[in-house]
Structures are given as C-alpha cells and as structure tokens.
Amino acid sequence: MRTIVVYKSKSGFAKKYAEWIAAELSADILEASKVTVDILTTYDTIIYGGGLYEVGINGVKLITQNLDKLKGKKVVVFATGATPPREDAINEVRNRNFTPKQQEQIRFLYLRGGFEFNSLKPFDKVLMTLLKWKILWRKKTKAKLSPDERGMLAAYDTPADFTRKKNIDEIISYVNS
C-alpha cells in the first residue's frame, strides 16, 4: 500500500508529527503547497496534518474539497494545537471542519502541538497579540480565566512544545490495520 503524508505547518508542530508518521510508515511526505489531488489519487492512504487556527485546520480544504476523488482510500486527518486533548474541544474541531458525511470517510485525530510566539509570521503575531490583549483585559476585569487562557498567557513568554512521538501511535495502528 502506498502512503503519503501531507502537512501544512506554520509553527512546525504539524511538520514534526508528519515527519514522525512518514518515518514510521516508510511513507512519502510533502508540504501541502506541493500537492495536487492528482498526486493524492495515486496513493492508497492519505494522511493530512495541519495546525489549528480559530478551530479551523490549516489547509484541510485540500482533502475536504476533493473527498469524492479519494473514495476507497484510507484518509486520515490530524490537527495540532496547544489546547489539551479534551473530548469537547476535539468534537468542536471535528464538527467545524467536516460534515457528518465527510466524518464517515475521514479518520480524524487531534495531536497536541504547542505554541511559540516568536516563530510566528508578522500577521499571525498581530492576531495572537490581539488575543493576548483580550485575555489580559479579562484578567484585569477580574473575570475568571479558563485553564486554556491561563496556559496561553504563560506560553507567550515561554514557548510550549507538547509534541510526543507516542501521540502518533493511533495513526500508525489505524493505517497498518
């Protein structure tokens, strides 16, 4: 079975997981900008990974808009983010990115990534600075911050990397089944 791992990574966490997965499966690996649906159709298993931005999976439309051309293939999508892997957060990502019909064809997994403010591009830094100000404003007004908000504030000053190679085990098992 031919397998390809495709990724789109702004901060490097999705790329790290993609490289680990490709190595474990002896799969081809490509950055999403170098991939077309015609390339994907030559593989039996397609694994796509992207970072989360406002609950959206970066670049996942490459898969969702071409799912009809990938029928009969194993399709896995993973997303990376700084949020701990809670069931409610994972379900929100799944339901915002895939229709119920797409969920029948796509195996979705969330792999905890991290956050490193200094590695962001200028536009993303602006967006994340606005989020920081919003959280700081809530803190100043004595609003109770969620654990995620407290974690994000801490990560602005100290980069956080929650990637662990063992997190790919479920993907590896599924592809090999």
DRENDO-1510 file (C-alpha; in Angstrom, 1 decimal, always signed):
<recs>
REC; n; res; u; v; w
REC; 1; MET; +0.0; +0.0; +0.0 .
REC; 2; ARG; +1.3; +3.4; -1.0 .
REC; 3; THR; +1.0; +6.1; +1.7 .
REC; 4; ILE; +1.6; +9.8; +1.6 .
REC; 5; VAL; +1.8; +12.2; +4.5 .
REC; 6; VAL; +0.9; +15.8; +3.6 .
REC; 7; TYR; +1.2; +18.7; +6.0 .
REC; 8; LYS; +0.7; +22.4; +6.3 .
REC; 9; SER; +2.6; +23.9; +9.2 .
REC; 10; LYS; +3.0; +27.5; +10.3 .
REC; 11; SER; +4.7; +26.8; +13.6 .
REC; 12; GLY; +6.5; +23.5; +12.9 .
REC; 13; PHE; +4.4; +21.2; +15.1 .
REC; 14; ALA; +2.3; +19.6; +12.3 .
REC; 15; LYS; +5.5; +19.2; +10.3 .
REC; 16; LYS; +7.2; +17.4; +13.2 .
REC; 17; TYR; +4.3; +14.9; +13.5 .
REC; 18; ALA; +4.2; +14.5; +9.7 .
REC; 19; GLU; +7.9; +13.6; +9.7 .
REC; 20; TRP; +7.5; +11.1; +12.5 .
REC; 21; ILE; +4.5; +9.5; +10.8 .
REC; 22; ALA; +6.2; +9.3; +7.4 .
REC; 23; ALA; +9.3; +7.7; +9.0 .
REC; 24; GLU; +7.2; +5.1; +10.9 .
REC; 25; LEU; +5.2; +4.1; +7.8 .
REC; 26; SER; +8.0; +4.5; +5.3 .
REC; 27; ALA; +5.7; +6.9; +3.5 .
REC; 28; ASP; +6.2; +9.7; +1.1 .
REC; 29; ILE; +6.0; +13.2; +2.7 .
REC; 30; LEU; +5.2; +16.5; +1.0 .
REC; 31; GLU; +4.3; +20.0; +2.1 .
REC; 32; ALA; +0.7; +20.8; +1.1 .
REC; 33; SER; +1.6; +23.6; -1.4 .
REC; 34; LYS; +3.4; +21.0; -3.5 .
REC; 35; VAL; +0.4; +18.6; -3.6 .
REC; 36; THR; -2.5; +18.3; -6.1 .
REC; 37; VAL; -5.4; +16.0; -6.0 .
REC; 38; ASP; -3.9; +14.1; -9.0 .
REC; 39; ILE; -0.9; +13.3; -6.8 .
REC; 40; LEU; -3.2; +12.2; -3.9 .
REC; 41; THR; -5.2; +9.8; -6.1 .
REC; 42; THR; -2.0; +7.7; -6.8 .
REC; 43; TYR; -1.9; +6.7; -3.1 .
REC; 44; ASP; -3.9; +4.1; -1.2 .
REC; 45; THR; -3.6; +6.0; +2.1 .
REC; 46; ILE; -3.6; +9.8; +2.5 .
REC; 47; ILE; -2.6; +11.4; +5.8 .
REC; 48; TYR; -3.1; +15.1; +6.1 .
REC; 49; GLY; -1.9; +17.3; +9.1 .
REC; 50; GLY; -2.3; +20.9; +9.8 .
REC; 51; GLY; -2.3; +23.3; +12.7 .
REC; 52; LEU; -5.4; +24.8; +14.3 .
REC; 53; TYR; -6.3; +28.4; +13.7 .
REC; 54; GLU; -9.6; +29.5; +15.2 .
REC; 55; VAL; -10.7; +25.9; +15.3 .
REC; 56; GLY; -10.0; +25.5; +11.6 .
REC; 57; ILE; -7.5; +23.0; +10.3 .
REC; 58; ASN; -4.9; +24.9; +8.2 .
REC; 59; GLY; -5.2; +23.8; +4.6 .
REC; 60; VAL; -7.7; +20.9; +5.1 .
REC; 61; LYS; -9.7; +22.0; +2.1 .
REC; 62; LEU; -7.2; +20.1; +0.0 .
REC; 63; ILE; -8.9; +17.0; +1.5 .
REC; 64; THR; -12.5; +18.1; +2.0 .
REC; 65; GLN; -12.9; +19.6; -1.4 .
REC; 66; ASN; -11.5; +16.5; -3.1 .
REC; 67; LEU; -13.0; +13.8; -0.9 .
REC; 68; ASP; -15.2; +12.4; -3.8 .
REC; 69; LYS; -11.9; +11.7; -5.7 .
REC; 70; LEU; -10.5; +9.8; -2.7 .
REC; 71; LYS; -13.3; +7.3; -2.3 .
REC; 72; GLY; -12.0; +3.8; -1.5 .
REC; 73; LYS; -8.8; +5.2; +0.1 .
REC; 74; LYS; -7.9; +5.4; +3.8 .
REC; 75; VAL; -8.0; +9.1; +4.6 .
REC; 76; VAL; -6.6; +10.4; +7.9 .
REC; 77; VAL; -6.5; +14.0; +9.1 .
REC; 78; PHE; -4.8; +15.2; +12.2 .
REC; 79; ALA; -4.8; +18.7; +13.7 .
REC; 80; THR; -2.3; +20.1; +16.1 .
REC; 81; GLY; -2.9; +22.8; +18.7 .
REC; 82; ALA; -1.8; +24.0; +22.1 .
REC; 83; THR; -5.1; +23.0; +23.8 .
REC; 84; PRO; -5.1; +19.8; +25.9 .
REC; 85; PRO; -6.9; +17.0; +24.1 .
REC; 86; ARG; -10.3; +17.2; +25.7 .
REC; 87; GLU; -13.2; +15.4; +24.1 .
REC; 88; ASP; -15.3; +18.6; +23.8 .
REC; 89; ALA; -12.5; +20.5; +22.1 .
REC; 90; ILE; -11.8; +17.6; +19.7 .
REC; 91; ASN; -15.5; +17.3; +18.8 .
REC; 92; GLU; -15.7; +21.0; +18.1 .
REC; 93; VAL; -12.8; +20.8; +15.7 .
REC; 94; ARG; -14.2; +17.7; +14.0 .
REC; 95; ASN; -17.7; +19.2; +13.6 .
REC; 96; ARG; -16.4; +22.6; +12.4 .
REC; 97; ASN; -14.1; +21.1; +9.8 .
REC; 98; PHE; -16.1; +18.1; +8.5 .
REC; 99; THR; -19.7; +17.5; +7.6 .
REC; 100; PRO; -21.3; +14.3; +9.1 .
REC; 101; LYS; -20.9; +12.6; +5.7 .
REC; 102; GLN; -17.2; +13.6; +5.5 .
REC; 103; GLN; -16.7; +12.3; +9.0 .
REC; 104; GLU; -17.7; +8.8; +7.7 .
REC; 105; GLN; -14.8; +8.8; +5.3 .
REC; 106; ILE; -12.1; +10.7; +7.3 .
REC; 107; ARG; -10.4; +9.3; +10.4 .
REC; 108; PHE; -9.7; +12.5; +12.5 .
REC; 109; LEU; -7.2; +12.8; +15.3 .
REC; 110; TYR; -6.0; +15.6; +17.4 .
REC; 111; LEU; -2.3; +15.7; +18.3 .
REC; 112; ARG; -1.2; +18.2; +20.9 .
REC; 113; GLY; +1.3; +20.6; +19.4 .
REC; 114; GLY; +2.4; +23.7; +21.2 .
REC; 115; PHE; +2.8; +27.4; +20.9 .
REC; 116; GLU; +5.9; +29.6; +20.2 .
REC; 117; PHE; +5.0; +33.2; +19.7 .
REC; 118; ASN; +8.4; +34.2; +18.3 .
REC; 119; SER; +8.2; +31.6; +15.4 .
REC; 120; LEU; +5.0; +33.2; +14.1 .
REC; 121; LYS; +4.9; +35.3; +10.9 .
REC; 122; PRO; +4.0; +39.0; +11.4 .
REC; 123; PHE; +0.3; +38.7; +10.5 .
REC; 124; ASP; -0.1; +35.8; +12.9 .
REC; 125; LYS; +1.8; +37.7; +15.6 .
REC; 126; VAL; -0.7; +40.5; +15.3 .
REC; 127; LEU; -3.7; +38.1; +15.6 .
REC; 128; MET; -2.1; +36.4; +18.6 .
REC; 129; THR; -1.3; +39.8; +20.3 .
REC; 130; LEU; -4.9; +40.8; +19.9 .
REC; 131; LEU; -5.9; +37.5; +21.6 .
REC; 132; LYS; -3.4; +38.2; +24.4 .
REC; 133; TRP; -4.8; +41.6; +25.0 .
REC; 134; LYS; -8.3; +40.2; +25.1 .
REC; 135; ILE; -7.2; +37.7; +27.8 .
REC; 136; LEU; -5.3; +40.3; +29.7 .
REC; 137; TRP; -8.4; +42.6; +29.7 .
REC; 138; ARG; -10.5; +39.7; +31.1 .
REC; 139; LYS; -7.9; +39.2; +33.8 .
REC; 140; LYS; -7.8; +42.9; +34.6 .
REC; 141; THR; -11.6; +43.0; +35.0 .
REC; 142; LYS; -11.3; +40.1; +37.4 .
REC; 143; ALA; -13.0; +37.6; +35.1 .
REC; 144; LYS; -12.2; +34.0; +35.9 .
REC; 145; LEU; -9.8; +32.8; +33.2 .
REC; 146; SER; -10.1; +29.3; +31.8 .
REC; 147; PRO; -7.2; +26.9; +32.1 .
REC; 148; ASP; -6.6; +27.3; +28.4 .
REC; 149; GLU; -6.5; +31.1; +28.7 .
REC; 150; ARG; -4.0; +30.9; +31.6 .
REC; 151; GLY; -1.9; +28.5; +29.6 .
REC; 152; MET; -1.9; +30.8; +26.6 .
REC; 153; LEU; -0.8; +33.7; +28.6 .
REC; 154; ALA; +2.1; +31.7; +30.0 .
REC; 155; ALA; +3.1; +30.4; +26.6 .
REC; 156; TYR; +3.6; +34.0; +25.2 .
REC; 157; ASP; +6.7; +34.3; +27.4 .
REC; 158; THR; +7.8; +30.7; +27.5 .
REC; 159; PRO; +7.4; +28.5; +24.4 .
REC; 160; ALA; +5.4; +25.4; +24.9 .
REC; 161; ASP; +6.0; +22.1; +23.0 .
REC; 162; PHE; +3.7; +19.3; +23.9 .
REC; 163; THR; +4.6; +17.1; +20.9 .
REC; 164; ARG; +5.4; +13.5; +21.8 .
REC; 165; LYS; +6.2; +10.7; +19.3 .
REC; 166; LYS; +3.8; +8.3; +21.1 .
REC; 167; ASN; +0.9; +10.6; +20.1 .
REC; 168; ILE; +1.2; +9.1; +16.6 .
REC; 169; ASP; +0.6; +5.5; +17.7 .
REC; 170; GLU; -3.1; +5.6; +16.9 .
REC; 171; ILE; -2.5; +6.8; +13.4 .
REC; 172; ILE; +0.2; +4.2; +12.8 .
REC; 173; SER; -2.1; +1.4; +14.1 .
REC; 174; TYR; -5.0; +2.5; +12.0 .
REC; 175; VAL; -3.0; +2.7; +8.8 .
REC; 176; ASN; -1.4; -0.7; +9.4 .
REC; 177; SER; -4.8; -2.3; +10.2 .
</recs>
